[in-house]
């Protein structure tokens, strides 16, 4: 058994001491266990030291398992903890109620030690996989922020533009899973700026032709940093790094892609990135108004931007402005 799983702590909640004893005999050799004889005690233990998994009896006095689960799932700090109901209730409506409250599984009494061990191992493995996925996403976002420290942009910029990208993707009809992957990958679009000298990135005035040529290299640098990963997240981030300065009419860089030669994700991020850049204050410029920015984007529809995406973006402006307000620049 994976060491990280075997060291996981499981909370077992049951008002019958005999049931707690049975669970101890089944699981104690593989996991760290905590016990509670009531829902109230369980909630206190969870608040002080959240477990990785909860085995929860349903039929308990004062507060039954369904009530405990409902409280846990309503609290953002505990909503992620998997709950397996362990119960003698076998009616379909009982199981349906438990799953509707957020439980991940049911184990019926009298328990089978083999079934308990298998279900616990499975759900702890899923927890571990989700934690690894979240760590992966978190690392990508932090690397994106690292690139912003080299620039006059801010961490709030990548938070905004990545969420704008998801809003636009959903408006286009992209499924939730891929739209969320796009949101997660978008912070890496400018990671190549790590390879651009500060004298160019931080210059308050207009860049010379040579400086601008050097600046444009950040797209290729970012693509090299992100190339050849087996991760779908980093594969998409690679696409965004190399394509976010391509233009609908073929005048962008680095490859002069035109129209639908540019991936749909690259076209989405281009709109989200430019909108946020124009509406944000920078050392070299004041922010444009929303009206000025949208007028500019309409003028650039069919030139810089995919015209259909511009139309969709403007249609989502209320959601975009709500994100902008929630992620205002910090001093």
Rosetta blueprint (number, residue, H / E / L):
1 X L
2 X L
3 X H
4 X H
5 X H
6 X H
7 X L
8 X L
9 X E
10 X E
11 X E
12 X E
13 X E
14 X L
15 X L
16 X L
17 X H
18 X H
19 X H
20 X H
21 X H
22 X H
23 X H
24 X H
25 X H
26 X H
27 X H
28 X L
29 X L
30 X L
31 X L
32 X E
33 X E
34 X E
35 X E
36 X E
37 X L
38 X L
39 X H
40 X H
41 X H
42 X H
43 X H
44 X H
45 X H
46 X H
47 X H
48 X H
49 X L
50 X L
51 X L
52 X L
53 X E
54 X E
55 X E
56 X E
57 X E
58 X L
59 X L
60 X L
61 X L
62 X L
63 X L
64 X L
65 X H
66 X H
67 X H
68 X H
69 X H
70 X H
71 X H
72 X H
73 X H
74 X H
75 X L
76 X L
77 X L
78 X L
79 X L
80 X L
81 X L
82 X E
83 X E
84 X E
85 X E
86 X E
87 X E
88 X L
89 X L
90 X L
91 X L
92 X H
93 X H
94 X H
95 X H
96 X H
97 X H
98 X H
99 X H
100 X H
101 X L
102 X L
103 X L
104 X L
105 X E
106 X E
107 X E
108 X E
109 X L
110 X L
111 X L
112 X L
113 X H
114 X H
115 X H
116 X H
117 X H
118 X H
119 X H
120 X H
121 X H
122 X H
123 X H
124 X H
125 X H
126 X H
127 X H
128 X H
129 X H
130 X H
131 X H
132 X H
133 X H
134 X H
135 X H
136 X H
137 X H
138 X H
139 X H
140 X H
141 X H
142 X H
143 X H
144 X H
145 X H
146 X H
147 X H
148 X H
149 X L
150 X L
151 X L
152 X L
153 X L
154 X L
155 X H
156 X H
157 X H
158 X H
159 X H
160 X H
161 X H
162 X H
163 X H
164 X H
165 X H
166 X H
167 X H
168 X H
169 X H
170 X H
171 X H
172 X H
173 X L
174 X L
175 X L
176 X H
177 X H
178 X H
179 X H
180 X H
181 X H
182 X H
183 X H
184 X H
185 X H
186 X H
187 X L
188 X L
189 X L
190 X L
191 X H
192 X H
193 X H
194 X H
195 X H
196 X L
197 X L
198 X H
199 X H
200 X H
201 X H
202 X L
203 X L
204 X L
205 X L
206 X L
207 X L
208 X L
209 X H
210 X H
211 X H
212 X H
213 X H
214 X H
215 X H
216 X L
217 X H
218 X H
219 X H
220 X H
221 X H
222 X H
223 X H
224 X H
225 X H
226 X H
227 X L
228 X L
229 X L
230 X L
231 X L
232 X H
233 X H
234 X H
235 X H
236 X H
237 X H
238 X H
239 X H
240 X H
241 X H
242 X H
243 X H
244 X L
245 X L
246 X L
247 X L
248 X L
249 X L
250 X L
251 X L
252 X L
253 X L
254 X L
255 X L
256 X L
257 X L
258 X L
259 X H
260 X H
261 X H
262 X L
263 X L
264 X H
265 X H
266 X H
267 X H
268 X H
269 X H
270 X H
271 X H
272 X H
273 X H
274 X H
275 X H
276 X H
277 X H
278 X H
279 X L
280 X L
281 X L
282 X E
283 X L
284 X L
285 X E
286 X L
287 X L
288 X L
289 X L
290 X H
291 X H
292 X H
293 X H
294 X H
295 X H
296 X H
297 X H
298 X H
299 X H
300 X L
301 X E
302 X L
303 X L
304 X L
305 X E
306 X L
307 X H
308 X H
309 X H
310 X H
311 X H
312 X H
313 X H
314 X H
315 X H
316 X L
317 X H
318 X H
319 X H
320 X H
321 X H
322 X H
323 X H
324 X H
325 X H
326 X H
327 X L
328 X L
329 X L
330 X L
331 X L
